Amino acid sequence: MTKRKKGSCTTILVGKDASIDGSTMIARNEDGAGPLNPQRFVVINPEDQPTHYKSKLSTAEMDLPNDPMRYTSTPDVITKDGVWAGAGINSENVAMTATETITTNARILGIDPLVDSGLGEEDFTTLVLPYIHSAREGVKRLGALLEQYGTYETNAMAFSDKDEVWYFESIAGHHWAAIKIPDDAYVIAPNRFNIDDYDFDSADTIFADDLPELINKYHLNPDSEGVNLRHIFGSSTIKDTRYNNPRAWYGQMYFNPEIDNEPIDQDLPFICRTDKKISVEDLKFVLSSHYQNTPFDPYGTGTEVEKKQFRPIGINRNQELHILQIRNDVPAEIAGIHWLAFGPNTFNAVVPFYANVKDTPASYRDTKPETDPTKVYWLTNVMALMGDDNFGLYEDQENLFEENTVAECRHIQIDADANHDSESDVQSYLESVNQKMADLYVKNANTLLGQMLALGEPKMKLQFTLND
């Protein structure tokens, strides 16, 4: 059976003591195999969740529990290959992002081959998020599904609640390992197997029961001491030095500029710590980055070879960016924030949508397969294409658009946080707040588009120095 070509994402995780406001955050760029794959932002209410599920890209099917919760979702618009829900926050303020395509190796695939009839990225959010009440419970449900049905691809996923962040990596056909991210730590995970040092006896790890036995039985550990899952189950290829490692290097350099590592390093750390408290704006910058202030920036002044040497994080294949934030300094009914941006991250801004709603704004919800700049996905892609033609010309305007849009949305959010408890119907109130922020984004984006036209048209090649 032919599977859809894998995407290539970047994930960032932040523990509650590492964030600026005590929230947990899990974030990811959903990157497609090609530039355009229209996305929507919707709410799946319990009555919309299927009771029997059948995969589109495999023969896997199952009955689902009869008590699903409501959750936000960012599915594909074109569903011939499945839902591809991407990420969301459920009504218990548990968040999930799925998936980060990761690497493996021939040693483990020879022992536990991938399963053509198994589950994949198109399935995971739909099968797990509506049924879990904590991040740890999400790990266990997902692990049980992989053991029962298997998978035809290796992926990483993350879960969070107000207290914990968990990172999960599938291993070959039926195996898996997960680790709780320390509260004071952050993680940057590109498209490779990322978990390194691992303690099977720790309360902060969960894994397939036979994983330690499998490592010993088949002599999989290449290290003389310790257990490093990346060394055991992952890759260390030339492609990693160009495609994966540089993304982790740049993000870690942003948060820890005092550390001197190399972009091609195969053993960049998985768990990282920094003295700086991490904000949403930090995550957005890293997830939009393209090696600024290095010779490897495609928009920079390096040589043509240097500018094409490494795969950037911000790329034309960005489809949507989510930062799933569970806050600890507000009541539970407003704690879940699904920050969202559509399209290439060089010309967009994240909007802090409240997750405790039953519907989403039409400009984010009603994306169609056909180009329609009245919808945010298409509007952002238009701006990104124009901006890419002369990034230096438009960069200042884009930076101001992003700063002003996020600032204005934060102001709306502060007001809504303060006044929500005076509303008799909190969900309807939060829907109106989300609508206000969506309208603001569309207005500001169109203003930016007008500024780009004004700057760019005088530089068109189709001009002549004489006129009437």
C-alpha positions in Angstrom: 0.0 0.0 0.0 1.4 3.4 -1.0 1.7 5.8 2.0 1.7 9.6 1.7 5.2 11.0 1.6 6.3 12.0 5.1 6.5 15.6 6.2 9.6 17.1 8.0 8.7 19.0 11.2 10.5 20.6 14.1 9.4 20.2 17.7 10.1 22.3 20.8 9.1 21.4 24.4 9.2 23.5 27.5 8.7 22.5 31.1 6.7 24.7 33.5 9.8 25.9 35.4 11.6 26.8 32.2 8.8 29.0 30.9 8.4 32.7 31.6 4.9 32.3 33.2 5.0 28.8 34.7 3.0 27.2 31.8 3.9 24.1 30.0 4.4 24.4 26.2 4.7 21.9 23.4 5.2 23.4 19.9 5.8 22.1 16.4 6.0 23.2 12.8 3.9 20.9 10.7 5.9 20.8 7.5 4.6 19.0 4.4 6.4 17.1 1.7 5.6 20.0 -0.6 4.8 23.7 -0.2 1.0 23.8 -0.3 -1.2 21.5 1.7 -4.2 23.6 3.0 -4.9 23.5 6.7 -7.9 24.2 8.9 -8.5 25.0 12.6 -11.6 23.3 14.0 -13.1 22.0 17.1 -14.1 18.3 17.2 -17.1 18.1 19.6 -18.0 14.7 21.1 -20.9 14.2 18.6 -18.4 14.7 15.7 -15.9 12.0 16.9 -16.4 8.7 15.2 -17.3 5.6 17.2 -15.6 3.3 14.6 -12.4 4.3 13.0 -10.8 3.1 9.8 -7.4 4.4 8.5 -7.2 5.8 5.0 -3.6 4.8 4.4 -3.7 1.3 5.8 -6.2 -1.4 6.7 -6.2 -0.7 10.5 -9.6 -0.1 12.0 -11.0 -0.2 15.5 -14.0 0.6 17.7 -13.4 3.7 19.8 -14.6 4.5 23.4 -18.0 6.0 23.7 -17.0 8.9 25.9 -14.8 11.2 23.8 -13.9 14.7 24.9 -14.0 17.9 22.9 -10.7 19.0 21.4 -9.2 21.5 19.0 -7.6 20.2 15.8 -5.6 21.3 12.8 -6.6 18.8 10.1 -5.8 18.8 6.4 -8.4 20.3 4.1 -8.0 17.6 1.5 -8.9 14.4 3.4 -8.3 11.7 0.7 -5.2 10.5 2.8 -6.9 10.8 6.2 -7.6 13.4 8.9 -4.0 14.4 9.8 -5.3 16.3 12.9 -1.8 17.5 13.7 -2.4 18.9 17.2 -4.9 20.0 19.8 -6.0 20.6 23.3 -8.9 18.6 24.8 -11.5 19.8 27.3 -9.4 18.4 30.2 -6.6 20.8 29.2 -4.4 18.0 27.9 -2.4 18.8 24.8 -1.0 16.5 22.1 1.1 17.2 19.0 1.6 14.4 16.4 3.9 13.9 14.7 7.6 14.5 14.2 8.9 12.1 11.6 12.1 10.5 13.0 14.9 8.2 11.8 15.7 4.6 12.6 18.2 2.0 11.5 18.5 -1.4 9.9 19.4 -3.2 13.1 16.1 -2.6 14.8 14.0 -2.8 11.6 15.5 -6.2 11.0 14.2 -7.3 14.4 10.8 -5.5 14.4 9.8 -4.6 10.8 7.4 -1.8 10.1 3.8 -2.8 9.6 2.0 -1.9 6.4 -1.4 -2.5 8.0 -0.6 -0.4 11.1 -1.2 3.1 12.3 0.5 6.3 11.2 0.5 10.1 11.5 -2.9 10.5 9.9 -4.4 8.5 12.8 -2.8 9.3 16.1 -4.4 12.5 17.3 -7.9 11.3 16.5 -7.3 8.0 18.3 -5.7 9.4 21.4 -6.4 13.0 22.3 -10.2 12.7 22.9 -9.7 10.0 25.5 -6.9 11.1 27.8 -7.0 13.0 31.1 -3.3 13.6 31.6 -0.1 13.7 29.6 1.1 10.5 31.2 -2.2 8.8 30.2 -1.6 9.9 26.7 1.7 8.1 26.6 0.2 4.9 27.8 -2.8 4.9 25.4 -0.5 5.6 22.4 2.0 3.0 23.5 -0.8 0.4 23.8 -2.1 1.2 20.3 1.3 0.8 18.8 1.9 -2.5 20.5 -1.5 -3.8 19.3 -1.6 -2.4 15.7 2.0 -1.6 14.9 3.1 1.4 12.7 4.3 1.8 9.1 6.5 4.7 10.0 8.6 6.0 12.9 7.4 9.1 14.6 7.8 11.3 17.7 4.9 12.8 19.6 4.5 15.0 22.7 1.8 15.4 25.4 1.4 18.0 28.1 -0.9 19.0 30.9 -0.5 21.8 33.4 2.2 19.9 35.3 4.0 17.6 32.9 5.5 17.4 29.4 6.2 14.0 27.9 8.0 13.1 24.7 7.3 9.8 22.9 9.2 8.1 20.1 8.1 5.0 18.2 10.8 2.4 17.6 10.4 0.2 14.5 7.1 -1.7 14.1 5.7 -2.2 17.6 8.1 -0.7 20.1 8.3 2.7 21.8 9.9 4.8 24.6 8.8 8.0 26.3 10.4 10.3 28.8 9.1 13.1 31.0 10.9 16.4 30.2 12.2 17.9 33.4 10.3 20.9 34.6 13.3 23.2 34.3 14.3 22.0 30.8 13.6 22.5 27.1 14.0 20.2 24.1 14.5 20.9 20.4 13.7 17.9 18.3 14.3 17.7 14.5 13.5 14.7 12.2 15.8 12.1 13.8 15.6 9.8 16.8 16.2 12.3 19.6 16.1 10.6 23.1 19.6 10.0 24.2 20.5 9.0 27.8 17.7 6.8 29.2 17.1 5.2 32.6 14.7 2.2 32.5 14.4 2.3 36.3 13.2 6.0 36.5 9.7 7.0 37.3 10.1 9.6 34.5 10.3 7.0 31.7 7.7 4.7 30.2 8.4 2.2 27.5 7.3 -1.0 25.8 7.7 -3.7 28.4 10.2 -5.9 26.5 12.4 -3.0 25.3 15.3 -3.6 27.8 15.2 -7.4 27.0 15.2 -6.7 23.2 18.3 -4.5 23.5 20.1 -7.2 25.4 18.9 -10.2 23.4 19.9 -8.7 20.0 23.1 -6.9 21.2 21.9 -3.5 20.1 23.8 -1.2 22.5 27.0 0.1 20.8 28.2 1.9 23.9 30.3 0.2 26.6 28.5 2.1 29.3 25.0 3.4 29.8 21.9 3.4 27.6 21.6 6.0 24.8 18.5 5.3 22.8 19.6 7.5 19.9 22.7 5.4 19.5 20.7 2.2 19.8 17.6 2.9 17.7 18.4 6.0 15.7 20.6 7.2 12.9 23.9 9.0 12.5 24.1 9.7 8.8 25.5 12.4 6.5 21.9 13.5 5.9 21.5 14.1 9.6 24.5 16.5 9.5 22.8 18.6 6.8 19.0 18.1 7.5 18.5 17.5 11.2 21.4 18.4 13.4 21.8 22.0 12.3 18.2 22.8 13.3 18.8 21.5 16.9 22.2 23.4 16.9 20.6 26.8 15.9 17.8 26.5 18.4 20.1 25.5 21.2 22.5 28.4 20.2 19.5 30.8 20.5 18.7 29.6 24.1 22.3 29.0 25.2 24.6 31.3 23.2 27.4 30.5 25.7 27.7 26.9 24.5 30.0 26.3 21.5 28.8 23.4 19.4 29.0 22.6 15.7 25.9 22.4 13.4 26.9 18.9 12.1 27.4 17.4 15.6 25.8 14.0 15.8 25.5 14.1 19.6 23.9 17.4 20.4 22.1 17.1 23.7 18.4 16.2 24.0 17.5 17.6 27.4 18.7 21.2 27.6 18.6 24.0 30.3 19.0 27.7 30.1 19.1 30.5 32.6 16.7 32.5 30.4 12.9 31.9 31.0 11.3 30.9 27.7 8.4 32.8 26.2 5.9 32.1 23.3 7.8 34.7 21.3 11.0 32.7 21.7 9.4 29.6 20.4 8.0 31.5 17.4 11.3 33.0 16.6 13.1 29.6 16.7 10.3 27.9 14.7 10.6 30.6 12.1 14.3 30.8 12.0 16.6 30.3 8.9 20.1 30.6 10.5 20.0 34.4 10.9 23.4 36.0 11.6 25.2 32.9 10.2 26.7 32.2 6.8 23.9 29.6 6.3 21.0 32.1 6.1 19.3 31.7 2.7 18.5 35.4 2.8 22.0 36.3 4.1 25.4 37.3 2.8 27.1 33.9 2.8 28.2 32.1 -0.4 25.6 30.3 -2.5 27.1 27.0 -1.2 26.8 28.1 2.4 23.2 29.4 2.0 22.1 26.0 0.7 24.2 23.8 3.1 21.6 23.2 5.8 17.9 22.8 6.0 16.4 25.8 7.9 13.5 25.5 10.4 11.4 28.2 8.7 10.9 26.9 5.2 8.4 27.1 2.4 6.9 23.8 3.4 5.6 25.1 6.8 1.9 24.4 6.8 1.0 25.4 10.3 2.7 26.2 13.5 1.1 25.5 16.9 2.2 26.3 20.4 0.0 24.4 22.9 0.2 26.2 26.2 -1.4 25.0 29.4 -1.3 27.9 31.9 -1.0 27.5 35.7 -1.8 31.1 36.7 -5.5 31.3 35.6 -8.6 29.2 36.1 -8.9 25.9 34.3 -11.6 27.1 32.0 -9.2 29.5 30.3 -5.9 27.7 30.9 -5.6 26.0 27.5 -4.3 28.3 24.7 -3.9 27.0 21.1 -1.4 29.5 19.6 -1.6 29.1 15.8 -0.1 30.4 12.6 -0.6 29.1 9.1 1.8 29.0 6.1 5.5 29.7 5.9 6.7 31.2 9.2 8.7 34.0 7.6 5.5 36.0 7.1 3.0 35.1 9.7 2.2 35.6 13.4 0.8 33.3 16.1 -2.6 34.0 17.6 -3.5 32.9 21.1 -6.9 31.1 20.6 -8.7 29.9 23.7 -9.2 26.1 23.5 -12.3 26.0 25.6 -14.7 26.6 22.7 -17.1 24.7 20.5 -16.3 26.5 17.3 -13.5 28.5 15.6 -13.3 31.6 13.5 -14.4 31.1 9.8 -11.2 32.6 8.4 -9.2 29.8 10.1 -11.9 27.1 9.9 -13.3 27.3 6.4 -10.1 26.9 4.3 -10.9 25.5 0.9 -8.6 23.6 -1.5 -8.8 26.5 -3.9 -6.8 29.6 -3.4 -8.8 32.2 -1.4 -6.9 35.1 0.3 -9.9 35.8 2.5 -8.8 32.7 4.5 -5.8 33.0 6.7 -3.9 29.9 5.3 -4.0 31.3 1.7 -3.4 34.9 2.8 -0.2 34.0 4.6 1.1 31.9 1.7 0.6 34.9 -0.7 2.6 37.1 1.7 5.3 34.5 2.1 5.7 34.1 -1.7 5.9 37.9 -2.2 8.3 38.3 0.7 10.6 35.6 -0.4 11.3 37.5 -3.7 13.1 40.3 -1.8 13.2 39.4 1.9 15.4 42.4 2.8 13.0 44.9 1.3 10.0 43.6 3.4 11.7 42.3 6.5 11.1 45.4 8.7 7.4 45.6 7.8 7.0 41.9 8.6 8.7 42.3 12.0 6.4 45.1 12.9 3.3 43.2 11.7 4.3 40.3 13.8 5.2 42.3 16.9 2.0 44.5 16.7 -0.3 41.6 16.0 0.9 39.5 18.9 0.9 42.6 21.2 -2.7 43.4 20.3 -3.8 39.8 20.7 -2.1 39.7 24.1 -3.9 42.8 25.1 -7.2 41.2 24.1 -6.3 38.1 26.0 -5.4 40.0 29.2 -8.8 41.7 29.1 -10.6 38.4 28.4 -8.7 36.6 31.3 -9.8 39.4 33.6 -13.5 39.4 32.6 -14.4 35.9 31.6 -15.8 35.1 35.1 -18.5 37.7 34.7 -19.9 35.9 31.6 -22.8 33.4 32.0 -21.7 31.4 28.9 -17.9 31.3 29.1 -17.5 29.2 25.9 -19.6 31.6 23.8 -17.6 34.5 25.3 -14.3 32.9 24.5 -15.5 32.2 20.9 -16.2 35.9 20.5 -12.7 36.7 21.8 -11.2 34.3 19.4 -13.2 35.9 16.6 -11.9 39.3 17.6 -8.3 38.1 17.4 -8.9 36.4 14.0 -10.4 39.6 12.6 -7.4 41.5 13.9 -5.0 39.1 12.2 -6.8 39.4 8.9 -6.8 43.2 9.1 -3.1 43.5 10.0 -2.1 40.9 7.4 -3.9 42.9 4.7 -2.2 46.0 5.9 1.2 44.3 5.5 0.2 43.0 2.1 -0.6 46.6 1.0 2.8 47.8 2.4 4.6 45.1 0.5 2.8 46.1 -2.7 3.8 49.7 -2.2 7.4 48.8 -1.7 7.6 46.1 -4.4 5.8 47.5 -7.4 8.3 50.4 -8.0 11.0 47.7 -8.4 9.1 45.7 -11.0 11.1 44.9 -14.2 8.1 45.8 -16.3 8.6 49.6 -16.2 9.9 52.4 -18.4 11.5 55.7 -17.5 9.4 57.8 -19.9 5.7 58.5 -19.3 3.0 60.9 -20.6 
